[in-house]
Amino acid sequence: MNDNNKTIKLTPEGSEELKAELEVLVGDKLPKAIKRVAEAREYGDLSENSEYHDARDDRNLLDTRISEIEKILETAVIVKATRSKDRIGMGSQVVIHLKGKSSKTKTLQIVGEYESDPLEGKISSISPLGKALMGKKKDNEVTYQAPAGEKTYKIVTIK
């Protein structure tokens, strides 16, 4: 559960990606950041030492991200990918076709909110489009409110 007492859902792949990110942060980036802070501290007066303040800010960002990932991994529920090719669920890969003038086709994967990456075609199950797609079948049409206005997609395939 997160701060809002909502269950955090992750696919197994999303959990593994977060674990890999945590490993890089703790094993590589954090030690380098600690060293950079120590080196910058040696430059003298800390009140006017911009290198020290930058290094410390970077360290704080790393610490925050590490804590966030650890909390997600501690509290997340791992949701196995839906194996059904009949209905869309977590982990489903979906090909959708935009109805209307542009007739675009997109391939998307439905994932948990902490692993979504629209540029990679991964959308959250709680996003407006994700919510509209969940539980639907091939050849169904879904309409949702996008920032640019209402859009309607036809579900072409479910993998």
PALUMDO-808300 format. One record per residue: residue number from 1; residue in three letters; x, y, z of N, C-alpha, C in turn. Coordinates in Angstrom, 1 decimal, m for minus. Layout:
N
(NUM 'ALA' (X Y Z) (X Y Z) (X Y Z)),
...
! end
This chain:
159
(1 'MET' (0.8 m1.2 0.0) (0.0 0.0 0.0) (0.9 1.2 0.0)),
(2 'ASN' (0.4 2.3 m0.7) (1.2 3.5 m0.7) (0.6 4.5 0.3)),
(3 'ASP' (1.0 5.8 0.3) (0.5 6.7 1.3) (m1.0 6.9 1.2)),
(4 'ASN' (m1.6 6.7 0.1) (m3.1 6.8 0.0) (m3.8 5.6 0.3)),
(5 'ASN' (m3.1 4.6 0.9) (m3.7 3.3 1.2) (m4.3 2.5 0.0)),
(6 'LYS' (m3.7 2.8 m1.2) (m4.1 2.1 m2.4) (m3.1 1.0 m2.6)),
(7 'THR' (m3.5 m0.1 m3.1) (m2.6 m1.2 m3.4) (m1.8 m0.9 m4.6)),
(8 'ILE' (m0.5 m1.1 m4.5) (0.5 m0.9 m5.6) (0.6 m2.2 m6.3)),
(9 'LYS' (0.2 m2.2 m7.6) (0.3 m3.4 m8.4) (1.5 m3.3 m9.4)),
(10 'LEU' (2.3 m4.4 m9.4) (3.4 m4.5 m10.4) (3.3 m5.9 m11.1)),
(11 'THR' (3.7 m5.9 m12.3) (3.9 m7.1 m13.1) (5.2 m7.7 m12.6)),
(12 'PRO' (5.4 m9.0 m12.8) (6.7 m9.6 m12.4) (7.9 m8.8 m13.1)),
(13 'GLU' (7.7 m8.5 m14.4) (8.7 m7.8 m15.1) (9.0 m6.4 m14.5)),
(14 'GLY' (7.9 m5.7 m14.1) (8.1 m4.4 m13.5) (8.9 m4.5 m12.1)),
(15 'SER' (8.6 m5.5 m11.4) (9.3 m5.8 m10.1) (10.8 m6.0 m10.4)),
(16 'GLU' (11.1 m6.8 m11.4) (12.5 m7.1 m11.7) (13.2 m5.8 m12.2)),
(17 'GLU' (12.5 m5.0 m13.0) (13.1 m3.7 m13.4) (13.4 m2.8 m12.3)),
(18 'LEU' (12.5 m2.7 m11.3) (12.8 m1.9 m10.1) (13.9 m2.5 m9.3)),
(19 'LYS' (14.0 m3.8 m9.1) (15.1 m4.4 m8.4) (16.4 m4.1 m9.1)),
(20 'ALA' (16.4 m4.2 m10.4) (17.7 m3.9 m11.2) (18.1 m2.4 m11.0)),
(21 'GLU' (17.1 m1.5 m11.0) (17.4 m0.1 m10.9) (17.9 0.1 m9.5)),
(22 'LEU' (17.3 m0.5 m8.4) (17.8 m0.4 m7.1) (19.2 m0.8 m6.9)),
(23 'GLU' (19.5 m2.0 m7.6) (20.9 m2.5 m7.5) (21.9 m1.5 m8.1)),
(24 'VAL' (21.6 m0.9 m9.2) (22.5 0.1 m9.8) (22.7 1.3 m8.9)),
(25 'LEU' (21.5 1.8 m8.4) (21.6 3.0 m7.5) (22.4 2.7 m6.3)),
(26 'VAL' (22.2 1.6 m5.6) (22.9 1.3 m4.3) (24.3 0.9 m4.6)),
(27 'GLY' (24.5 0.0 m5.6) (25.9 m0.5 m5.9) (26.8 0.4 m6.6)),
(28 'ASP' (26.3 1.3 m7.4) (27.2 2.1 m8.3) (27.0 3.6 m8.0)),
(29 'LYS' (25.8 4.1 m8.2) (25.6 5.6 m8.2) (25.7 6.2 m6.8)),
(30 'LEU' (25.2 5.5 m5.8) (25.3 6.0 m4.4) (26.7 6.1 m3.9)),
(31 'PRO' (27.6 5.1 m4.1) (29.0 5.2 m3.7) (29.7 6.4 m4.4)),
(32 'LYS' (29.4 6.6 m5.7) (30.0 7.7 m6.4) (29.5 9.0 m5.9)),
(33 'ALA' (28.2 9.1 m5.6) (27.7 10.4 m5.0) (28.3 10.7 m3.7)),
(34 'ILE' (28.5 9.7 m2.8) (29.1 9.9 m1.5) (30.5 10.4 m1.7)),
(35 'LYS' (31.2 9.8 m2.6) (32.6 10.2 m2.8) (32.6 11.7 m3.4)),
(36 'ARG' (31.7 12.0 m4.2) (31.7 13.3 m4.8) (31.4 14.4 m3.7)),
(37 'VAL' (30.5 14.1 m2.8) (30.2 15.0 m1.7) (31.5 15.2 m0.8)),
(38 'ALA' (32.1 14.1 m0.5) (33.4 14.2 0.3) (34.4 15.0 m0.4)),
(39 'GLU' (34.6 14.8 m1.7) (35.6 15.5 m2.4) (35.3 17.0 m2.5)),
(40 'ALA' (34.0 17.3 m2.7) (33.6 18.7 m2.8) (33.7 19.4 m1.5)),
(41 'ARG' (33.5 18.7 m0.4) (33.6 19.2 1.0) (35.0 19.7 1.2)),
(42 'GLU' (36.0 19.1 0.6) (37.4 19.5 0.8) (37.8 20.8 0.1)),
(43 'TYR' (36.9 21.3 m0.7) (37.2 22.6 m1.4) (37.1 23.8 m0.5)),
(44 'GLY' (36.7 23.6 0.7) (36.7 24.8 1.6) (35.3 25.2 2.0)),
(45 'ASP' (35.1 26.5 2.2) (33.9 27.1 2.7) (32.6 26.6 2.1)),
(46 'LEU' (31.9 25.8 2.9) (30.7 25.2 2.4) (29.6 26.1 2.0)),
(47 'SER' (29.5 27.3 2.6) (28.5 28.2 2.3) (28.5 28.8 0.9)),
(48 'GLU' (29.7 28.8 0.3) (29.9 29.3 m1.1) (30.4 28.2 m2.0)),
(49 'ASN' (30.3 27.0 m1.6) (30.8 25.9 m2.4) (29.7 25.3 m3.3)),
(50 'SER' (29.6 25.7 m4.5) (28.5 25.2 m5.3) (28.7 23.8 m5.7)),
(51 'GLU' (29.9 23.3 m5.8) (30.1 21.9 m6.1) (29.6 21.0 m5.0)),
(52 'TYR' (29.8 21.5 m3.8) (29.4 20.7 m2.6) (27.8 20.7 m2.6)),
(53 'HIS' (27.2 21.8 m2.8) (25.7 21.9 m2.8) (25.1 21.0 m3.9)),
(54 'ASP' (25.7 21.1 m5.1) (25.3 20.2 m6.2) (25.4 18.7 m5.9)),
(55 'ALA' (26.6 18.4 m5.4) (26.8 17.0 m5.0) (25.9 16.5 m3.9)),
(56 'ARG' (25.6 17.4 m3.0) (24.7 17.0 m1.9) (23.3 16.9 m2.4)),
(57 'ASP' (22.9 17.8 m3.3) (21.5 17.7 m3.9) (21.4 16.4 m4.7)),
(58 'ASP' (22.4 16.0 m5.5) (22.4 14.7 m6.2) (22.3 13.6 m5.3)),
(59 'ARG' (23.0 13.6 m4.2) (23.0 12.5 m3.2) (21.6 12.4 m2.6)),
(60 'ASN' (21.0 13.5 m2.3) (19.6 13.5 m1.7) (18.6 13.0 m2.7)),
(61 'LEU' (18.7 13.3 m4.0) (17.8 12.7 m5.0) (18.0 11.2 m5.1)),
(62 'LEU' (19.2 10.7 m5.0) (19.5 9.3 m5.0) (18.8 8.6 m3.8)),
(63 'ASP' (19.1 9.2 m2.6) (18.5 8.7 m1.4) (17.0 8.6 m1.5)),
(64 'THR' (16.4 9.6 m2.0) (14.9 9.7 m2.2) (14.4 8.6 m3.1)),
(65 'ARG' (15.1 8.4 m4.3) (14.7 7.4 m5.2) (14.9 6.0 m4.6)),
(66 'ILE' (16.0 5.8 m3.9) (16.2 4.5 m3.3) (15.1 4.1 m2.3)),
(67 'SER' (14.8 5.1 m1.5) (13.7 4.9 m0.5) (12.4 4.6 m1.2)),
(68 'GLU' (12.1 5.3 m2.2) (10.8 5.1 m3.0) (10.8 3.7 m3.5)),
(69 'ILE' (11.8 3.3 m4.2) (11.9 1.9 m4.8) (11.7 0.9 m3.7)),
(70 'GLU' (12.5 1.0 m2.6) (12.4 0.1 m1.5) (11.0 0.0 m0.9)),
(71 'LYS' (10.3 1.1 m0.8) (8.9 1.1 m0.3) (8.0 0.4 m1.3)),
(72 'ILE' (8.2 0.7 m2.5) (7.3 0.1 m3.6) (7.5 m1.4 m3.5)),
(73 'LEU' (8.7 m1.9 m3.5) (9.0 m3.3 m3.5) (8.5 m4.0 m2.2)),
(74 'GLU' (8.6 m3.3 m1.1) (8.1 m3.9 0.2) (6.6 m4.1 0.2)),
(75 'THR' (5.9 m3.1 m0.4) (4.4 m3.1 m0.3) (3.6 m3.6 m1.5)),
(76 'ALA' (4.3 m3.7 m2.6) (3.6 m4.0 m3.9) (3.1 m5.4 m3.9)),
(77 'VAL' (2.0 m5.6 m4.6) (1.4 m6.9 m4.9) (1.8 m7.2 m6.3)),
(78 'ILE' (2.5 m8.4 m6.5) (2.9 m8.8 m7.8) (1.7 m9.5 m8.5)),
(79 'VAL' (1.3 m8.9 m9.6) (0.1 m9.4 m10.3) (0.7 m10.2 m11.6)),
(80 'LYS' (0.4 m11.4 m11.6) (0.8 m12.2 m12.8) (0.1 m11.7 m14.0)),
(81 'ALA' (0.8 m11.7 m15.1) (0.2 m11.3 m16.4) (m1.0 m12.2 m16.7)),
(82 'THR' (m2.0 m11.5 m17.2) (m3.2 m12.2 m17.6) (m2.8 m13.1 m18.8)),
(83 'ARG' (m3.1 m14.3 m18.8) (m2.8 m15.2 m19.9) (m4.0 m15.3 m20.9)),
(84 'SER' (m5.1 m14.7 m20.5) (m6.2 m14.8 m21.4) (m6.0 m13.9 m22.6)),
(85 'LYS' (m6.4 m14.5 m23.7) (m6.3 m13.8 m25.0) (m7.8 m13.3 m25.3)),
(86 'ASP' (m8.7 m13.5 m24.4) (m10.1 m13.2 m24.6) (m10.4 m11.8 m23.9)),
(87 'ARG' (m9.8 m11.5 m22.8) (m10.0 m10.3 m22.1) (m8.7 m9.6 m21.7)),
(88 'ILE' (m8.8 m8.3 m21.7) (m7.6 m7.5 m21.4) (m7.4 m7.4 m19.8)),
(89 'GLY' (m6.2 m7.6 m19.4) (m5.9 m7.5 m17.9) (m4.5 m7.1 m17.8)),
(90 'MET' (m4.0 m7.1 m16.5) (m2.6 m6.7 m16.2) (m1.7 m7.5 m17.0)),
(91 'GLY' (m0.7 m6.9 m17.7) (0.3 m7.6 m18.5) (m0.1 m7.9 m19.9)),
(92 'SER' (m1.4 m7.7 m20.2) (m1.8 m8.0 m21.6) (m1.1 m7.0 m22.6)),
(93 'GLN' (m0.8 m7.5 m23.7) (m0.4 m6.7 m24.8) (m1.5 m6.6 m25.8)),
(94 'VAL' (m1.8 m5.3 m26.2) (m3.0 m5.1 m26.9) (m2.7 m4.2 m28.2)),
(95 'VAL' (m3.3 m4.6 m29.3) (m3.2 m3.8 m30.5) (m4.5 m3.1 m30.6)),
(96 'ILE' (m4.4 m1.7 m30.7) (m5.7 m0.9 m30.8) (m5.6 0.0 m32.0)),
(97 'HIS' (m6.7 0.3 m32.6) (m6.8 1.1 m33.8) (m7.7 2.3 m33.5)),
(98 'LEU' (m7.1 3.5 m33.7) (m7.8 4.7 m33.5) (m8.9 4.9 m34.6)),
(99 'LYS' (m10.1 5.1 m34.1) (m11.2 5.3 m35.1) (m11.2 6.8 m35.5)),
(100 'GLY' (m11.5 7.1 m36.7) (m11.6 8.4 m37.2) (m10.6 8.7 m38.3)),
(101 'LYS' (m10.3 10.0 m38.5) (m9.5 10.4 m39.6) (m8.1 9.9 m39.7)),
(102 'SER' (m7.4 9.9 m38.6) (m6.0 9.5 m38.6) (m5.7 8.0 m38.7)),
(103 'SER' (m6.6 7.2 m38.2) (m6.5 5.7 m38.2) (m5.2 5.2 m37.8)),
(104 'LYS' (m4.7 5.6 m36.7) (m3.4 5.1 m36.1) (m3.6 3.7 m35.4)),
(105 'THR' (m2.6 2.9 m35.5) (m2.6 1.6 m34.7) (m1.5 1.7 m33.7)),
(106 'LYS' (m1.8 1.2 m32.5) (m0.8 1.2 m31.4) (m0.8 m0.1 m30.8)),
(107 'THR' (0.4 m0.5 m30.3) (0.6 m1.7 m29.5) (0.9 m1.3 m28.1)),
(108 'LEU' (0.2 m1.7 m27.1) (0.4 m1.3 m25.8) (0.4 m2.5 m24.8)),
(109 'GLN' (1.1 m2.3 m23.7) (1.1 m3.3 m22.6) (0.4 m2.6 m21.4)),
(110 'ILE' (m0.5 m3.3 m20.8) (m1.1 m2.8 m19.6) (m0.3 m3.2 m18.4)),
(111 'VAL' (0.2 m2.2 m17.6) (1.1 m2.5 m16.5) (0.6 m1.7 m15.2)),
(112 'GLY' (1.3 m1.9 m14.1) (1.1 m1.2 m12.9) (1.5 0.3 m13.0)),
(113 'GLU' (1.0 1.1 m12.2) (1.2 2.6 m12.3) (2.7 3.0 m12.1)),
(114 'TYR' (3.5 2.2 m11.4) (4.9 2.5 m11.1) (5.8 2.0 m12.2)),
(115 'GLU' (5.3 1.3 m13.2) (6.1 0.8 m14.3) (5.7 1.3 m15.6)),
(116 'SER' (4.7 2.2 m15.6) (4.2 2.7 m16.9) (5.3 3.6 m17.6)),
(117 'ASP' (5.3 3.5 m18.9) (6.3 4.3 m19.7) (5.6 4.4 m21.1)),
(118 'PRO' (4.8 5.5 m21.3) (4.1 5.6 m22.5) (5.0 5.6 m23.8)),
(119 'LEU' (6.2 6.1 m23.6) (7.2 6.1 m24.8) (7.6 4.7 m25.2)),
(120 'GLU' (7.5 3.7 m24.2) (7.8 2.3 m24.5) (6.5 1.5 m24.7)),
(121 'GLY' (5.4 2.2 m24.8) (4.1 1.5 m25.0) (3.6 0.8 m23.8)),
(122 'LYS' (4.0 1.2 m22.6) (3.5 0.6 m21.4) (2.6 1.6 m20.7)),
(123 'ILE' (1.3 1.3 m20.6) (0.4 2.2 m20.0) (m0.2 1.6 m18.7)),
(124 'SER' (m0.4 2.5 m17.7) (m0.9 2.0 m16.4) (m2.4 1.6 m16.5)),
(125 'SER' (m2.7 0.6 m15.7) (m4.0 0.1 m15.7) (m5.0 1.1 m15.1)),
(126 'ILE' (m4.4 2.1 m14.4) (m5.3 3.1 m13.8) (m5.3 4.4 m14.6)),
(127 'SER' (m4.6 4.4 m15.7) (m4.7 5.6 m16.6) (m6.1 5.6 m17.3)),
(128 'PRO' (m6.5 6.8 m17.8) (m7.8 6.8 m18.5) (m8.0 5.7 m19.6)),
(129 'LEU' (m6.9 5.6 m20.4) (m7.0 4.6 m21.5) (m6.9 3.2 m20.9)),
(130 'GLY' (m6.0 3.0 m19.9) (m5.9 1.7 m19.3) (m7.2 1.2 m18.6)),
(131 'LYS' (m7.9 2.1 m17.9) (m9.2 1.8 m17.3) (m10.2 1.4 m18.3)),
(132 'ALA' (m10.2 2.2 m19.5) (m11.2 1.9 m20.5) (m10.9 0.5 m21.1)),
(133 'LEU' (m9.7 0.1 m21.2) (m9.3 m1.2 m21.9) (m9.5 m2.4 m21.0)),
(134 'MET' (m9.3 m2.2 m19.7) (m9.4 m3.4 m18.7) (m10.7 m4.1 m18.9)),
(135 'GLY' (m10.6 m5.5 m19.0) (m11.7 m6.3 m19.1) (m12.4 m6.4 m20.4)),
(136 'LYS' (m11.9 m5.6 m21.4) (m12.6 m5.6 m22.7) (m12.1 m6.8 m23.6)),
(137 'LYS' (m12.8 m7.1 m24.7) (m12.5 m8.2 m25.6) (m12.1 m7.6 m26.9)),
(138 'LYS' (m11.6 m8.6 m27.7) (m11.2 m8.2 m29.1) (m12.5 m7.7 m29.8)),
(139 'ASP' (m12.3 m6.8 m30.7) (m13.3 m6.2 m31.5) (m14.2 m5.2 m30.7)),
(140 'ASN' (m14.1 m5.1 m29.4) (m14.8 m4.1 m28.6) (m14.2 m2.7 m29.0)),
(141 'GLU' (m15.1 m1.7 m28.8) (m14.6 m0.3 m29.0) (m14.6 0.3 m27.6)),
(142 'VAL' (m13.6 1.1 m27.3) (m13.5 1.9 m26.1) (m13.4 3.3 m26.4)),
(143 'THR' (m14.1 4.1 m25.6) (m14.0 5.6 m25.7) (m13.5 6.1 m24.4)),
(144 'TYR' (m12.5 7.0 m24.4) (m12.0 7.6 m23.2) (m11.7 9.1 m23.4)),
(145 'GLN' (m11.6 9.8 m22.4) (m11.3 11.3 m22.4) (m9.8 11.5 m22.4)),
(146 'ALA' (m9.2 11.8 m23.5) (m7.7 12.1 m23.6) (m7.6 13.6 m23.4)),
(147 'PRO' (m6.3 14.1 m23.0) (m6.1 15.5 m22.9) (m6.5 16.3 m24.1)),
(148 'ALA' (m6.4 15.7 m25.3) (m6.7 16.4 m26.6) (m8.2 16.2 m26.9)),
(149 'GLY' (m9.0 15.6 m26.1) (m10.4 15.3 m26.4) (m10.7 13.9 m26.4)),
(150 'GLU' (m12.0 13.6 m26.6) (m12.5 12.2 m26.6) (m11.9 11.4 m27.8)),
(151 'LYS' (m11.4 10.2 m27.5) (m10.9 9.3 m28.5) (m11.6 7.9 m28.4)),
(152 'THR' (m11.7 7.3 m29.5) (m12.3 5.9 m29.6) (m11.4 5.0 m30.3)),
(153 'TYR' (m11.1 3.9 m29.7) (m10.2 2.8 m30.2) (m11.0 1.5 m30.4)),
(154 'LYS' (m10.6 0.8 m31.4) (m11.2 m0.6 m31.6) (m10.0 m1.5 m31.2)),
(155 'ILE' (m10.3 m2.5 m30.4) (m9.4 m3.5 m30.0) (m9.2 m4.5 m31.1)),
(156 'VAL' (m7.9 m4.6 m31.7) (m7.7 m5.4 m32.8) (m7.2 m6.8 m32.4)),
(157 'THR' (m6.3 m6.9 m31.4) (m5.8 m8.2 m30.9) (m5.4 m8.0 m29.4)),
(158 'ILE' (m5.5 m9.1 m28.7) (m5.0 m9.2 m27.4) (m4.0 m10.4 m27.3)),
(159 'LYS' (m2.8 m10.0 m26.8) (m1.7 m11.1 m26.7) (m1.5 m11.4 m25.3)),
! end
